[in-house]
């Protein structure tokens, strides 16, 4: 099993729109092979800092979702709202 931590910093003024689009990305992730669970969290002290934590049965299944055309299309709507590139950390259990 792997845990994937995705950190994102949203540009000012985009928080509510980001939350809507991010929910769509996470909803699509939940039906992918190997997906176990996921949470979308926000920093209590920084409204523009978001963290997604997802669990997959293997790194292979995470990589399939991460490089899929479905995720790429969804991320096209999300990426312009970010101050910088998302930071992804994959941890093995």
C-alpha positions in Angstrom: 0.0 0.0 0.0 1.1 3.6 -0.7 0.0 6.9 0.7 0.2 9.9 -1.7 0.5 13.4 -0.3 -0.3 16.2 -2.7 0.4 19.8 -1.5 -1.0 22.7 -3.3 -0.9 26.5 -2.8 -3.8 28.3 -4.3 -3.6 31.8 -5.8 -5.5 34.5 -3.8 -9.2 34.6 -4.6 -9.5 31.1 -6.0 -10.2 29.1 -2.8 -13.9 28.4 -3.4 -13.5 27.6 -7.1 -10.5 25.4 -6.3 -12.5 23.4 -3.7 -15.1 22.7 -6.3 -12.7 21.5 -9.0 -10.6 19.6 -6.5 -13.6 17.7 -5.3 -14.3 16.7 -8.9 -10.7 15.3 -9.2 -11.0 13.4 -6.0 -14.4 12.0 -7.0 -12.9 10.7 -10.2 -9.9 9.2 -8.3 -12.2 7.2 -6.1 -13.4 5.0 -9.0 -9.9 4.2 -10.2 -8.3 0.8 -9.8 -6.4 0.5 -6.5 -7.8 3.5 -4.8 -8.5 2.9 -1.1 -9.3 6.2 0.5 -8.7 9.9 0.2 -9.0 13.2 2.1 -8.8 16.8 1.0 -7.6 19.1 3.8 -6.9 22.8 4.2 -4.4 24.4 6.5 -6.1 26.0 9.5 -3.6 28.9 9.4 -3.3 29.4 5.7 -6.5 29.4 3.6 -4.5 29.0 0.4 -2.6 25.8 1.4 -4.3 22.5 0.6 -3.2 18.9 1.1 -4.7 15.8 -0.4 -3.9 12.5 1.1 -4.8 9.4 -0.9 -4.1 5.7 -0.3 -3.6 3.2 -3.2 -3.0 -0.5 -3.1 0.3 -0.1 -5.0 2.5 2.5 -6.5 1.6 1.1 -10.0 -2.0 2.0 -9.5 -1.2 5.5 -8.3 1.0 6.0 -11.3 -1.7 4.8 -13.7 -4.1 7.4 -12.2 -1.4 10.1 -12.0 -0.5 9.8 -15.7 -4.1 9.1 -17.0 -5.8 11.3 -19.6 -8.8 11.6 -17.2 -6.6 13.2 -14.5 -4.8 15.3 -17.0 -8.0 16.8 -18.3 -9.3 17.5 -14.8 -6.0 19.1 -13.8 -6.2 21.5 -16.7 -9.0 23.3 -14.8 -7.1 23.2 -11.5 -3.5 24.0 -12.3 -4.1 27.6 -13.4 -5.4 28.4 -9.9 -2.1 27.3 -8.2 0.7 29.7 -7.2 3.2 27.0 -8.1 3.5 23.4 -9.1 1.8 20.8 -6.8 4.3 18.9 -4.6 3.7 15.1 -4.6 5.2 12.7 -2.1 4.6 9.0 -2.4 5.2 7.0 0.8 5.3 3.2 1.0 3.9 1.2 4.0 
